[in-house]
Amino acid sequence: MIISSTELNSLLNVHNSCPHDFLGMHEVKGGGIVVRAYLQDAQTCDVVDNDTGKFYKLEKIDQSGFFETFFPEKKRFKYSFRKRNFSDAVEEFRDPYSFLPTITDYDCELFAIGKNYEIYKKLGSNFRIIDGVPGYAFGVWAPNARAVSVVGDFNHWDGRYHQMRMLGRSGIWEIFIPNLREFSNYKYQILNARGTLVLKSDPYAVHFEGAPNNSSKLFNITGYDWHDDEWMIRRSKAIPQKEPISVYELHMDSWKRIVEENNRPLTYREFTDHLVQYLSDMHFTHVELLPPTEHPFLGSWGYQVTGFFAPTHRYGTPLDFMYMVDKLHENNIGVLIDWVPAHFPKDSFALEDFDGTKLYEHEDPRLGYHEEWGTLVFNYDRNEVRNFLLASAYSWAERFHIDGIRVDAVSSMLYRDYSRKDGQWLSNKYGGRENIEAIEFLRELNIIMHSYFKGFITIAEESTSFSGVTRPVYCDGLGFDFKWNMGWMHDVLSYFSKDPIFRKFHHNQLTFGMLYQYSENFICALSHDEVVHGKSSLIYKMPGMSVHDKLAHLRSLYAYMWFWPGKKTLFMGSEFGQTAEWNYEKSLDWHLLQYPDHVGVQNLVRDLNKLYQKYHFLSEYELQSGGFEWICCDDCDNSVVSFIRRGQKTNEECIVVCNFTTIERHNYRIGSNICGEWQEILNTDSSFYGGENRGNYGMIHAESIPFHGRPFSISLYLPPSSVLVFMPK
């Protein structure tokens, strides 16, 4: 036996950080070569010269499967192993320890400084063909581990057989394993810094199995043939701030289910057929998926992420997800995803305490533990952790052609004292509460995504008054394209929930938003958070004795939202007046569309989207203060507001008049800058929308009667609980 007993024991007990130095073929000082193999189920083993076909017997020196032989007269040659297992079956294969590293020093150096945005092509498990041999290259960052092995279906989950090597001082462990089957389950067996053996799923995996095992799966993600070139070229030339963006927010598991098949959700491919048709019919420009990243607990809605690079396995493979995105693009529908870099769950198989140290999270719980959600906070000060998150966002754009991300819980990232009591947080180096490292991470995120992916959209869910969320980074902002207008949402929903009799006392909730409207690039969002946890559905937030009455208020809310400046986001089910709160475990109440009132709301949302896209000035100029002007904002006694939406050309103008009481108004006069005829392009009281068909017969005339400080005026009939929109003919 040439190998020492100490070295042999380090391999047998799996605590060797450089197994490639011992296993495989090595030249011996003084001449000759030694060949070693650690093989499962091997009765005998030969080394085969690939050039000559000759084979040489190896000696089994340990019953667990360790073989070794010294050849004094031989020099290195290209070889394979041929083993006979205990059932006398013979198998020939290439040795994993005969391959050079698949990760270069340059890869490691870039990763160490946080700039290797495509590191997911080196870390994780990536299908490769090396020297004509197909296999999977594995890489994992675990700098404080004592030893790491790949374990899985292919080696009986035994860490002795595919031990990895650490590449220098990079903290990255690597191995190439030939001839593995796609969809095989695997994890990393880690002898951690405390000397404990743990099993961890792959942080960079693209595919997983479900609970309770939560293993990573081998998957060749390189095989999809995209057909969305036209969409991607058009996107690269677009300016999102000037585009009509109307987003349908969606939870895949509960949008539509097949009740006859045990209430199962649709697969990605089934989903595609239904969703493309529906969104095209409803004229939404984008769909926003609640986090499609892998998550073990369905009740987290996807926000407790354990696989930051993987579409969830629940609905199919990553290629199926690509197919869905591809088909949406072919039908001119953009795809946004909720992306969660603010925190991660404490599941023991995932990122927590990954190598026996606080690797991805902060060590101090005052920085690393999120009290409100019981999750862990990423250490944004660590280069490799920032690189992990940046590579995740980059991969969704590069691999999956995603058009944008809505970054979840940005507020919790910006402030160290977010949802923390005194004594539960640490100030920054300047003594302040701002999380400087997270702020710099968000700026880098936006720089990277906008630099590499033209037309890519970044959206912040940010609920505080933090300045400059959508200001460019070069102007000391965070660099997001848009920010959800949480203040507008809370004020308007509070106003609409009140009985119309009392709305006049809360008129400021309708108008206050204009004071800060142009401080950021806003999206008006009525999201999933507003229809769960006892908050009631949107329809049941509305006053009224009957569903018919409530829907009249809901229609006026939607019309007010669509003609208020800012892009639009509406959660699924709200577009047809879902009555029940959203339940993530069941399908939407599609049966409601048998009732005309609910069809009417759906018709209205469809037409609002059409108008928003037809009249380009509504989107092109909506983020500039010149695109909006109050006609009258102080008629609180009648709960009526009127305003102008305009573009930069003289004929780009519309008047919006809102009556938010249940009292009809006759001869209600508003001022106008334009004399002549005005065409009614929208009336939420139309019978087509479920209303009573009261209005102005489609046309009105501006008279030479000064009013509201304008040279002309219009006398209107205002139906109860309605919004009217007029364009100059």
N, C-alpha and C positions, 0 to 999 in steps of 0.2 A: 504494500500500500504506500503510494507516494504522498498523497494528501495527509496532513497531520491530523491527529485525533481532534485537536482543538478546532481546526478548520472544518473537519467533517461534522463535528457536533454543532458548529454554528449554522451549517446548512440543514442538518437533520432537525434542529430545534428552531429554525427560521428566525435567526437574529443576525444575519449577515447582510451588510449594506452594499457589498460588491460581489454578488454571486457570479457575475460574468468573469471575474478574475480566476475562478476555480472551475466552473462548469464549461463545457464545450471543449474545443481543441486549443492547446497551448504549446508553444515551443518551450523546451526545457533547456536551462543553462547547461552547456556542455554537449548539447546535441540531442536530437530526438524530439518526439512530441508525446504529450499525454492527452488522452481523451477521456472526458468524464460526462456522465449523463445521470439525471435523476428522473426516473420514469415510473409512472403509475402502472400497476397491473403487469409488470414486465417479468417474464420468466427468464428470458435470455435477451441479449442485445448485441447487435453487430454494428460497427461503423462501416459505411459503404463509401468507396471512392466513386464520386459521381462521374468522373472522366473515364475510368477503366471498368467500372462495375464490380471491382474486387471488393470483398468484404473481410473485416477482421473482427474477431470475437473480443468483446469486452468482459471483464471479470466483475461479477456481482459481489461487492464487498459489504453491502448492508441489505438486509431483507426488505427494507422499505422501498428499495428500487434504486439504490445508488450503485453505479457501475464506473469502473476505472481500468484503464490499461495504458502501459507505457510502451511506445514503439521507438526503440533506440536508433533505428536506421532511417526513420521516415522524416520527411519535412511536411509542412502544412499542405493540405489539399482540400478541395471543395468536397464536402461530405454530407451524407444523410445518415439517419439511424434506421435500423430495421430491428423491430422487437417482435418477440413471440410472447403473447400473453398466456394466461393460465388456462385458456380454453383452446390453446394451440393456434389461434388466429395470428396471422403475420401482417404487420403494418410497417410501411416505410414512410418516413417523413423527415423534413428538415428540422434541424436543431434550433430552438429559439435563441440559444446562446452563441450562434454562429453569425449573427447579424450585427452590423454597426448600429450605433444609436440613431434613432429616427428624429431626434430633437437636437438641433445644432447649438453650439455655444452662443451664436448670435441670437437664436430664439430665447435662450435663457437670459442673456444680457438684457434684451428688450423687455422681457417679462419682469426682471428684477427692478427696472426703473418704471414699470407700469405702462409701457408703450407698445406692447405686442397685442394689437387689437384682434388679430386672427389667431391667437394662441389656442383657441378651441380646435384648430386643425392639427395641433400637436399634442395637446393634453386631451384627456378623455380616451375614447377608443375609436380610432379612425381606420377604416378599411384602406389597406395599401397593397401594392404589388411590388415586392422587392426581389430583384434578381429572378424575375419570372415567377416568384412564389407569392400567392395571395395569402393575406392574413390580416390581423388587426394589430396596430401599433397602440400601445397603452402608455399614458403619461399621467402622473398625478403629482400635485404639489403638496408635500408633507415634510417640511424641513426639519421638524423635531422628532420624526419617527426614527426608530432604531432599525426597523426592517419593514419592507412592504412586499406583499405578494398579490398577484391576481388570482382570485379563486372563482370557480363557477361550475356550471353543469359539465364542462369539458374536463375537469380534473377532480371531480368528486368533492369540490369545495375544500381541497387540501392545500394549504399554503406552502407546502414543501416543493411543489412541482413547477411553479412559475414565479420564482422569486425575482424581484426587480432590482435594478441597480440605481444608485443615486448618481446624478450627473454633476460631478465636481461638488461645489458648495452651493449650487443653485437651489437645493431643496426639492428638485424635481426627480422623480423616480420613473424609470422607463423600461419597457421590454416590448419586443415584437414577437407575436405568437402566430405561427403559420397555421393555415388550414382550419380555422375555427368556423363554426356554422353561424350564420346570421340568426338573430333572435335568441341566441344562447344567453342565459342569465349569468351575471357576474357581479362581484363586488371587489373591493380592496380589503385584504387582511392586513391590518396595521399593528405592528408592535410599537405602541406609542411611547411617548416620553416618560411615562410612569411605569413602563415595563408590562403593560396590559395589552392583551390581544383583543382588537375590536374589528368589527366588520363595518365598512362604510360604503355607501353607494357612491357612484362616480359623480363628482360635482359638475363635470363637463359632458355627461352622457346626453345623447339625443333621444333615447328611448328607455322606457321603464316598464316593469310589471307593477301590478297594483298591490295594495295592502293585502295581507300583513307583511309580506316579504320585502316589498319595495326594492327589489333588485334592479340594477341597470341591465339593459339589453344591448347586445351587439347589433348594430344596424349600419348598413352601407347607405349613407345619405347623399352620395354623389350621383345617383342614377336618374334624377328627374329631368325631363326635357321641357323647359319652360316655353310658353307660347304667348307671353305678355309683353313682347318687345314694344309694341305700339303704345301700350299703357305706360311703360317705364320711360320711354322717350318723352311722351307728353307730360308725365309727372316732373321730369327733370327740367322742363321749361316753364313750369307753373310757378306762380308766386302765391303761396297758400293764403297770405293775408288778403289777397284780392279775389280769391276763388269763393264760390258758394259752397260752403261746407255744412252739410246737414247730416248728422251722425245718428245712427241707430245703435244704441248701446244694448248689448246682448249677452246673456249667459247661456252657453251652448247646451248645458245639461237640461235646462228647463224651458227652452224656447218651444220645442215641439217634441212630444214623445209618442211612441207607438204603444198604445194601451193594450192592444191585443197580444203583444209580445212581452208580457210582464212589465209593462210601463217603461220599457227601455228607451233611452235617448237615441237620437239619430246618430249614425256614423258621420265622419267627415264628408264622405262622398254622398250619402243620402242628404245630409244637411245642405250640401252645395246645391243640389237640384231644387230644393224647396226655397232656400234663402235667395239665390240669384233671382228667381222668378218674383219673389215677394218684394225684395228691395227695388228691383227694376220697376215693378208696378207702383210702388209707393214713392219712387223718385228720391230716395235717400242717396246721398253721394258717397257715404262711407258707412261701414259697420265697425263698431268698436267692441271687441271681445273682452269680457271680463277675463282676468288672467288665464290664457290658454297654457301657460307653463305647468309643468308637472307638480301636482300637489296631492298628498295622500288623503287629506280629509275634505270630502266634498262640501261639508258645511262651512268651510272657510271661503267658499265661492272662488277659490283659486288664489287667494291673497296670502296663504301660508305656503310659500314656494319651497320645494326641495329640489327641483330640477330646472335651473335657470336657462338651460339651453334646449329643453325638450318640450315639444307639444305634448299635452297629456295623452296618455295611452288609452284613455276611456273611449275614444271615438275612432281609433285607427292608428296607423303608422305615421311617421313624419312625412312620408311621401304622399299619404292621403291628405295631410294638412296642406302640403304644397299644392296638390290638385285643387283644393278648395280655394286657396288664395289665387291661383292661376285663373280659375273660372270666374271668380269675382272680378278680376282685372279685365278679363276678356269682355265682360259686360259693363265695363266702366264704373266699377264700384271699388273704392279704396278700402284697405283693411288696416285698422288701427288695433293695437292691443294695449291692455292695462299691463304695466310693467312695474315691478315691486322691488326697488333697490333700498327701501327704507329699513327693512327688517327681515328676519327669517326665523322659522319655528325651531323649537328645541328638540325635534325628533332625533333620537340617538343615532339613527343610521345615516344622518345627513351631515350638515356642516358643523354642528355644535361640537366644540372640543375635538376638532378633527384629528389632530395628531397627538392628542394628549395635552395640548396647550390651547389657549384662546387664540386660534389662528385667524379665523374670519371675523370674530367678534372682539370687542374690547375686553380686556381682562378685568377692569374695574366696572362693577355692575352699575355704578353711577353714570357710566358712559355706554355700557354694553348691554344693559337689560332694559327692555321697554315695559314699564309698569302697566300701562293700560291694556296691552294686548298679550302680555306674557311671552313676548318673543325677544329675540336678540338683535342688537344693532350692529351693523357692519362697521368695521374699523376703517374709515375712509382715509386715515393717515398712513395706511400701509400700502405700498405700491402694488403688491401682488393682488390685494383685495380690490383696489380700484380697477386694476386690469381685468380681474374676473368679471366685475360688473359691466365695465365698458365693453368687454368682449361679448358679453351676453346680449346687450343692446345691438351691437354691431352684427352679431350672428343672425338675429331675427331679420335685420334688413338685408344682409348679404345672402344668407341661406334660404330664407323663407319669403323674401321680397315684400316684407311688411312695409307699409307706407308711413307708419308713425307710431309713436308710443304716448300713452297718457301715463305720466309718472305719478304713481300713487303716493299719498301721504307726504307730500313735499314739506308741509309745515313741520312735521315731526323731525325732518332732517335738518331744517334750518336753525332750530333752537335746541340748545342743550337742556333747557328746563321744560321742554314740551311734556305736558301731562305728568310733571314731577313736582313733588312738594319740596319745601326747603330742606336741605340736607341730603336730598336724593340726587343732586346733580352737581357737576363741577363746572366752574366758569372757564372760559377760554384763556389763552395766554395773556390777553389784554384785560382780563377781568370781566368780560362781557358774557352775555348769554348766547350769542350767535355761535353756531357750529361752523367754524371757519373751514375745517377740512371737508365737510359735506358741501358747503357752498362752492368750494373750488372743484370738487368732484362734479357737481351739476354743471358748472361752467365748462369743464372739459368735455363732459358728455355731449353738450349741445354743440360745441365746436367740432367734435369728431363726427357726429352724426350728420351735421349740415355740410361738412367738408367732403365727406366720402359719398353721401347719398343725396343728390340734388332733389329738391322737392320733398324731402322727408320732413314730417311734422312732429314736433315735440310739444306736448301739452302738460301743464302743471296742474295737479289738484292741490291748490294752495289756498288756505282759508284765512290767512292773516293779512295784515297791511304791509308785509315785507315789500320794500320798494324795488322796482326794476326787475320783476320776474320775467317779463317779456321784452325787456330792454336788451339790446345786443351786448355781448360780453365786452366788446371793445369800448362800450360806453358804461362799463362797470355794472352791467346787468347780469342776470343768470343765463340769458340767451334763449329762453323758450319762445316758441312761436305764439302760443296761446296759453291763457290761464282760465280755468273755470271761474265763472262769476258767482261765487258762493254768496256774496252779500246780496246781489240782486235776487238770487233764488230764494233765500230766506225771507227777504222783505216781501217779495211778490206772493209767495205761498202763504205767508202770514196774512197778507191783505185779502187774498181770495178766500181764505178759510173763514172770514168773518161774515156775519149776516149783512147783506147789502144795506140794511138800515143804519148800521154802525160804521160802514166803510168811510163815510165822510170824516170821521174822527181820526182816520189812519191814512189819509190821502198822501201824506208824505212818504209812505212806504212805496207808492207807485213812482214817485218823482225823485226821491233822494239819490237813486242810483246814477242819475245823470251827472251828479256832482263829481263822481270819480270814474265815469264811464270810459274816458279816454286816457286814464292813467296807465292802463295795460291793454293788451290785445285780448279781449274777452270772448269766451264762449258761454252762451246762456245754456245752462244744463239743468234738466230735470232728470236726475239719475236714479239708480237702483237704491241709493241710500235714503231716498225720500219715500219709499213705498215698502219698507220692512220695519221689523221690531216695534210694532204697535203704532207706527206713524200713519197707518192707513194708506190705501191706494189714493191716487190723485183725485179720482172721482168722488171719493168719500171725504176728501178734505173740503170739497165744495159745499156750500150751504144749499138748502132746498129740501122740500118734503119728499120729492119723488126723484127717481133716477133721471127722468126727462128734464127736470129743473136743474139738477146737478150738472148734467151734460151741457146745458146751455152756458153755465159758468165755465166749464172746462174748455168748451170751444173758444170762448172769449179769451181765456188764459193763453191758449195755444196761439191764437192770432196775434195777441199782444206780444208774445215771446218772439214770434217769427218776424214781426216788423220792428221790434226793438233792435238797436244795433248790436252786432256780435254774431258769431257763428252759432250753430244750434246742435244740441245733443238731447235726445229723448230716449228714455229706457223702454225696452220692449214691453208690449202690452198696453202701455199708456196711449199708443196711437189709436186704439179702438176702445179706450175707456174701460180697461180691466177693473172689475169691481173688488176683487179680493186682493189682499196684500200679496206681494210676490213670495212664492214658495219655491225654493231652489230644488225641492224634491218632486215637483210635479210640473206638468205642462201648463203653459198659459191657457186661459179660459177662451179658447178659440170658438167655443160654442156660442159665445155672446154675439157673434156676427150673424146669428139668425134673427137678431132684433134690429129693426131699422135705426133706432137711436144710436146704437154702437157702430153700425155701418156708416152713419152720418159723420161721426167723429173721425172715422178712418178716411172717409172722403175728404174731410176738411184738411187733415194732415197731408194727404196726398197733394191737394191743390196748393197748400201753403208751400210745399217743396217745389212744385211746378212754378209758382210765381216767383219764388226766391231765385230760381235758376233762370227764368225767362227774362226778368228785369235785372240786368247785370249790375246796374248802379247800386242795387241793394247790397251786393257783396263787395264790389270794387271800392266803394267809398265808405263802408260802414265803420271802419276803424279810425276814421278821421272825423274830427268834430264838425267839419262843414257838411257832413252827410246827414245831420239831424238838426231840427229846429222845432222848438215848441210853438204851437199856435196858441194853446191855452192849457196851462198846467195847474191852475189854481181854482178851478171850479169844483171845490170839494163838496159843496152843498148838493150838487147833482151827481157827484162821483163820475164826472166826465173828464177825459183828457183827449187832447187832439194835438197832432204833431205832423211835421213834414219829414219825409225821407227823400233825399235828393242825391243826384250825382253831380258831375262837373259840367254837364251840358245843360242847356236851358230847358230842353224837353224831358230831362230825367228828373221826374218829381212825382211823388204821390202823397196824398193826404190820408192820414189814419185817424179815425174818430172812434173812441171807445166809450160805451155807456155801461158802467159797472153796477147799475142798480136794476131792479126788476120793474122799474117804471119806464114806460115809453115816453119819449120826448118829441113833441110836435114843434115844428118851426124853430128848431135849435140852430142858432146862427154861429158860424165860425168865419174868421177872416181868411182871405186868399190873396195870393200875389198875382194870380192869373185869372183873367176874365174869360168867359166862354163856357163851353160844355165840359163836364167832367163825367167820365164813365165809371160806374161802380164795378170794380174788378173782384171784390170780395164782400160778402155779407154773411156773417156766421149764423144769421137767423134764417138762411135759405133752407127750404124743405129738403134740399139735397144733402144738407148737413144735419138734418134732424130738427130744424127749426120750424117756425110758423109762417115763413115766407113774407114777412113784413119788411118793407124797405122803401126805396126811392125809385122803383121801376127801372133800375139799371142806369139812369142818367139824371144828372142835376146840372144847374146852370148858375155860374157865378155872376152876381149882379154888381153894379157900380155903386155899392153901398159900403163905405169904409167901415171896418170893424177889426178889432184886435190889432189896431195900429197898421192895418194893411188897406190898400186902395179898394179891394173888392171883398165880397163876402158871399157865403152860401147858406141858404136855409135848408135844414135837413130834418128828416124824420129819423129818430134813433129808436130802433126796436129795443126791448128790454134785454139786458145781459148780452150785449152784442158788440162786435167790432166791425166797422165799415171801412173799406179802403177804396180810394178814388184815384184815377189817373186822368190827366187832361187829355181830352179827345183830340 
